[in-house]
Amino acid sequence: MKPRIEILDKLKGHVFETVSTYYKSLSDCKYVDVRLGISEFKSAASENGQSKDVVDDYDASFGIRVIAGEMSSWGFYGQSLGKNELRNEEITNLIVSGINNAYERAIANAKKKQEFKKSADSLTEVRLAKIKVCQDTVPADFEIDPRKVSLQKILKTSVDVSLQMKELDPSVHYAAAGIRTGITRELFCSSEGANIDQSLPLTQGVVYVSAQKGESSPEVCYDYVGDLKGWEIIEGKNCYNLSFLDFALERTRDTIELSGAEFLKTSKDDVVVVTDPHFNTLLVHEIVGHPTESDRILKMETAYAGRSWLFKSMDENQVGKRIASPLVNAFSDPTTMGYGYYKYDAEGTPAKRIDVIKNGILKTFLNGRENAAVLGHEPNGSMRATMSSMVPIVRMTNTAFGPGKKDPKKIIKEVKDGYYIVNHRTPSISESRENFRISATKVYKIENGRLVKLYRGGGIMANSKDFLMSIDAVGNDFKMYPIPNCGKGQPMQIMRVGNGGPTLRGKARLAGC
């Protein structure tokens, strides 16, 4: 029998006691935290109305961070767990062993830093900005418990969806659907006295469809619906207000329509573009979300994922300066529902809303306790890890452009000559994200306020600041969408984040064939 998340009821007292007492026996140990997590999940996938895959499983792991040494440094240790290890005695022994491993790594790192300090003045000891130390239990919030939904129902739903997608039109050559639902529970205990027990449900559906008309190139689409909620997401309580079936059929119809459309051509100059909330989901992710993560700001991500156009150095940066039109606002808010929701981050910092851009002015960055101390900022709880055995890093949460006051229909109606950019597809971003090229699912020509022609294979490209500065209209149609596959870190961590915004109007070049 697979372990259930309730097993942590018996373990959390032992974990807290171990963390609270054992670290005191280690010389020059300044800080320890332990995350112990377990998740239960079920999933099913199908192709063209045929079952492809079913899973009913769990995973469990723990991760330990230690700060120790004369020149205080980090040490980390993470490990996956089997069901036989989820007992009090075994867990206590494993955590003690893990603390020892992390401690030894911290001491070794501290000694190396001390050696290199003579030739590298920038090396400093690790400091953590102060936070409110919390003890709390956060239960999973759902209407329909994912664990009470049978695997048979999940599979049947997936099979029915892919079958109806495939049978919608003869031009559909391939249709697939997948569903995953479950609950993750994680304990966070620290030597400062934190003792947090947080559970989060997850339900997600994904569709893939390929359609081809005549001799034209096939059109392919994939998209997701999901949230940190229960099975009600599949039944229609989601950002689309559509059941998973209706969502899948809508995407299939779009793909069929696009398969007969003309390919967009690249423009020589900037044109007026109206971008819809779904497209702006990826746009804000790439040119606001990632560039405001403080590990990029401090060049900790440089070797793997680039820097930020917002921060060259402590003396030369965009904080407090205008980087966008006064109509533009952007925020990151883990307290609102979306894939970036939580009450406490992976350091035990209470979650809160952060205004990243206010009326076009850059205000702050997403951070963890260490980066906050370096920058002299208040910690804002933006540290997350894909699973407990992975080291937490700074990640965007529910990061979005803020809503405006204008009717999106009027935003389009006011355009005499321009293009309507609908639904995101694929990004291509420069190293510091000062330039972007993002493809869309659909592009419509706008003439005298009307959509007159549909194109495929296109998108827009621009300098990030120039585009944000060009925005002259912001809609009141705010939406938050799921991004299930944001990659960052080395080794890579795939994270679910929430992104979105309203309709925007600005100027950019068309990117097409």
N, C-alpha and C positions, 0 to 999 in steps of 0.2 A: 504494500500500500504506500502511495506517495505521501510525504509529509505535507501537512496543511499549515497555513500561516498561524494557526492558533498555538502551534508548538512554541512560538516565541513568548507566549504568556509564562511558560515555565522557565524560559532561559533568561529573560531580561534582567531579573534580579541578580542572577549570577554574573552576567556580563557587567552590569553597573558596579557591583561590588569588586570584581576583578580589576576593572579600570581604575576605580577610586583608590585602591590600596596598593596594587602591585607596583605601579610606576614609582612610588616613593622609595622603593628598594634600589632603584637604578641611579647611580651617581650622575649628577649634572643633567638629569632629565627634567626638562621644563614643561613639557606638554605631551599628552597622549589623547588620541580619540579613536574609537572603534565604531565601525558601521557593520551591522549584521543583518543581512536581508534574505528573504525567501519570497518567491513568487509562484503562484499556481496559475496555469493558463491552459486553454484549449484552443485549437485552431483547426481549420479545414480549408482545403483549396480544391478547385475544380476547373476543368477545361471543357468548353463546348458541351456542357451538360453532363460530363462524366467526372466521377470522383478521382482526384489526383493524390490527395494527401490528408491525413488526419493525425492530430497530436493531442494527447492528454498528459501533461507532464508538469514538472516543477524545476526550478533551479534555486540554489542557495549558495551564498558566499559571504565572506567577510573581508574587510579592508582596515588596515591600521596605519595611522600616521603618528610619528613621534618627532618632537623637536628636542634635540640634545646636543651636548658638546660645549666646549669653551666658547667657540664662535658658532653660536646656535645654528643648526642645520636640520633639514628634513631627512627623515628616513621613512620608507613606505614598505608595507608588506600586504599582499592580497592572496586569497586562496579560495577556490571553489570547494563546496562541501557535498559529500554524499549523505544519504538519509541516515546512515548508521552513525554519522558524526554529530547529529543534531540531538545530543543528550547533554545533560548538565556537566558531567565530569569531562566528557570528550571536548565540549566547547570550551570549558575553562582551561584545559590543558593546551588546546590549540591557540587560544587567545594569548595565553602567557608566552607560548613559543613564538607567536607572531609578534608580540610586543618586543621580545628579545631580538628577533631578526630586524625589526624596524629600528630599534635602538642602536644596534651594532652598525647599521647602515648610516644612521644619523651621526654617530660618533666618527665613523670613517670620513663622511662628507665634511664634518666640521674640521677635522685634521687637515684634509686636503685644502679646504678654503684658507685655513691659517697659513699653510705653506705658500699658496699662490697670492696671498694678500700683499706681499712685498712688491709684486709686479702688476697687481690688478687692484687698484684703489677702489674700484666700484664694488668689490665684494663686501657684503655686509652680513651681519647675523640676521637670522629670521626673526621678525617681530610680527605679532598678530594684533590688529586693532581690537579694542575692547568691544564686546557685545553683551547684550542681556543674556545671561545664562538661564536656560529654560528647562523645565521638566513638564512634559505634556504628553497626552495621548490623542492622536488624530485618527478617527475611524474612517474607513472607506465610505465615500458618499455615492450612492446609486439608488435608482428606483427598482431595477431588476438585477438581483445578485448574479454576477457572471458565473459563479460556481454552481448555481442551480439550473443553468441552461445546459441541457444534455448535449453531448457530442453529436448525437444523431440529428438534433435540431440544427446545430451549427452546420453540419455537413449538408443536410437537406436544403437549407437556405442558400448555401453557396452553389450547390448543383442547380437549383431552380433559377438562380440569378444568371449564371453563365449560359444555361440553356435558353432562357428568354432573350438574352443578348444575341446569341448565335442565330436564333430563329427570327430576329426582328427584320432582317433583310438579306437577300441572297448575296449582297456585296460584302457581308461580314464573313471573313475567312477564319477568324480566330477570336474567341472570347474566353476570358478567364476571370474568376472571382475568388477572393480569399477573405477569410474572417478570422480574427484573433480576439479572444476575450479572457480576462483574468484579473487577479489582484496581486499587487506587490506590497509587502510590508517590510519596513526597515527600522531597526533600532539604531539610535545614535547616542553614544555615551562618551563623555570626555572627563579628563582629570580636573577640569574646572567645575564639574558637578552637573553638566548637562545630562539629561536622561529623557530622550524623545522617542516616542513610538508612533510612527507615521505610516498609514496605509493608503494606497492609491489604486483605484480600479483602472482598467483600460479596456476599451472596446474599439476595434478598428476594422474597417472593410476596405479592400483594394480591388480595383477592376483594371483589366487590360483588354484592349480591343484593337483589332486590325481590320480595315475595310478597303476594298479596291473596286473602282468602277472602270470597266473597259481596259484600255491599255495604259491608263494613268498610273503613276506611282502609288503604292499603297499608303494609306494614312494610318498612323498608330497613335493610340492614346492610352495613358494610364493615369489614374487619379485615386485619391484616398478620401474617406470619410471616417472621422473618429474623434474621440474625446476621452478624458479621464473620468468616465462614467460607466454605467452598466449596459446591459443588453438593449436598453431603451434607445441607444444610439442607432442600432440597426433598424429599429422600428420607426425612426423618424425624428427623434429628439436630438438633432444635431445642427450644425451651422447652416446646412442647406434646407432644413425642414422637409427633408425627403426621406422616405424609407430607403434602405440599401438597394432594393430592387429598382425603385424609381430613379435614384441617383445613377445606377448602372445603365439604365435605359436612356437616360438623358445624355450621358457621355457617349453611348453607342450612336444615338441619333446625330450628335455633333460630329462624330468620326465619319459616319456615312455621308453627311453633308459636305464635310471637308474633302473627302476623297475625290470629289468632282470639281473642286475649286481650283482657280489659277494660283500659281505660286507668286508671292510678293517679290518685287524688285527692290534692291537697295537704293535709297535716295542719296543724292549728292550733298544736299543741304538739310538743315533742320526743318522739320515740319511740325505742325500742331498735332499733338497726340493726346488722346483721352485714354487713360489707363483704368481698367476696372479693378474692384477690390481683390479679386483672385490673382490678377497679375501683380498687383502691388504687394501681395503676400510674399512673393519671392524677391521683389525689388527691395522692400524694407529689410528683409533677411540679409541680403548681400551688401547693401551700401550703407545701412544704418546699424543693424544688429551686430554683425561680425566686427565692423570697424570700431564699435564702442565697447568691445570686450577688453578689459584692462590688461590681460596677458599679452595681447597683440600690441597694445599701447606701449607696454614696457619691454617689447621685443622678445618676450618669452616664446612666441610662436613663430618667430621670423624664419627659422630654418625649414619649417614644414608647411606653414599655411599663410605666411605673409605678414605684413605690418598693417598700419592704418593711415589713411589719408588725413586723419583728424589730429594726429599727434606725432611730430617729428622728434621733439625733445621736451624736457621739463620747461625750457625757456621759449620754445617755438612750437605752439600748438593752437588749436582752434577753440579751446574752452573760453566761453564768454563772448565768442565772436559769431557773426552771422554766417551761417553756412547754407541757409535756405530762405525761401520767401517767407515773409511774416505770417503767411497763411498756414505754414507747415509746422505741425507738432508731431512728436514721436515719443513713445513711452515703452517701458518694459514693466509688466505687471503680473507676477506669479500669483497674486491673490484673486485674479479673475479666472473663470474657467477657460480652459484651452490646454493644449499639450504641454504648456510650460507652467502648469499650476502646481503649487505646493504651499504648505504653511511654513516649513523650515527647509533651508537648503542643506547641502551635505556637510556643512560645518556647524549646523545647529543655529544659524543666524535666522531670525524671524524674517519672513518674506514681506516685501512692501513694494508699492508702486514707485517707479523712478521716472521722472520726466527727463528724457534724454535730450530732446530738442523742444524748446519752448518759444513759440512765435518766431521760429527761424534761427534762434540762438542755441548753440551747443552748450548744454548745462553740465553734464557729468558722464561717467562711464560705469559700466557694469563691473562689479568687483567681488573679490573674496577678501578675507581678513588680512592676508599678507599684502596684497596689492593695495588695499585701502590704506594700510600703514605707510607704504612707500609713497603714495600719492598725497597723503594727508587728507583723505576723504573719509566720510562715514561709511562703514560697511553696509552694503545693500543686499546681501544674501543672494548672490548669483553663481554660487559654486554647485556643480552637479557632476554626477558620474553615471554612466550607463548602467552599471551594476555595482554592488558593494565592494567587489574585489578590485575595482579600478580606481585609480587616484582621481579625486575631484579636480575639475578645472573650471574656469569661468565660461559659462554658457548663457546665451540669451534665453529668456523665459517666454512669456507672451509679449512679443515685441512687435509694435505696430505703429503705423501712422495714425494720428488722432483724427476724429471726425470733424467735418466742417458743417456749414449751415445750408449749402446749396443743393437743390434738387438735381440729381445726376442727369435727369432727362434734359433739364435746362442747360447743363454744362455741354451736352452734345448739341443741343439745338442752336447754341450761340456760335458754333463752329461753321464757317463758310466753306473752308477747305482744310481737311485734316484726316486723321485716322483714329479709329477706336480699337484699342489693344485689349484683347479678352483672354483671360486664363493663362497662367504661366506654364512654362514648359522646362527650358534648360538654361542655366546661367553660364556665362563666361566672364570672369572678373580679373582685373589686373591685380598684381601682387599686393598693393596697398589699397586696393578697391576704390581708387580714384576714378576709374573708368569701368563701364559695364557694357555688356551685350547680353540681353536676356530675350529668349524666344517666347513667343505666345502661341497658344493653340489656334486662335482666330484673330484676323485683322480685317476690319471693315473700313472701306473708304467712306468718308463723311463729305457730303456736298450739301451746302445750304441747310445744315442741321439735320440731314437725313442719312441713314445708313443705306448706301446704294450698291455696294459690291463686297463680296466676301473673298478674302485671300487666305492662303495657308503658307506654311513654311517661312513665316516672318516673325519679326519682333522689333525691338528698338535698341539703339546704342547711343551712349552719351558720356560726357564727363559728369561724374556724380554730383559735384557741387553746382555745375552749370544747370543740370536738370532740376535739382531741388530749388535753385534760385528762380527758375523760369515758371514755376507753378503759379497759376493765376486763378485757380478755382479748386475748391475742395468740397466733395460731396458729403451729404448727411447719411449715406448708406453704409456705415461702418460694418465690417464683418471680420471675424477672427477665424482663420482656417488652420488645419493641421499640416505641419511639415514633419513627416515621420522618419526622415533619413538624413538629418544634418550631421555631417562628418567633421570631426576635429580631433586633434591630439595625436600623439605618437607614443605608444600604439594607438591606432584609430579607435575612437569611441563614436558610435552612432547614437544620436540623441533625438528624441521627439521634442519639437518646439512648436509654439503657437505664433503665427504671424498673420498680419492682415492690414486693414485700413479701409478707407473709403475710395470713391472715384476721385482721380486727380487729373488735372489738365496742365500740360506743360509743353516743352519743345524738345525734340530729339530727332536723330536720324533714323530712318527705317533701315532695318537689317534684314535682308532677304537673300535671294539667290543671285 
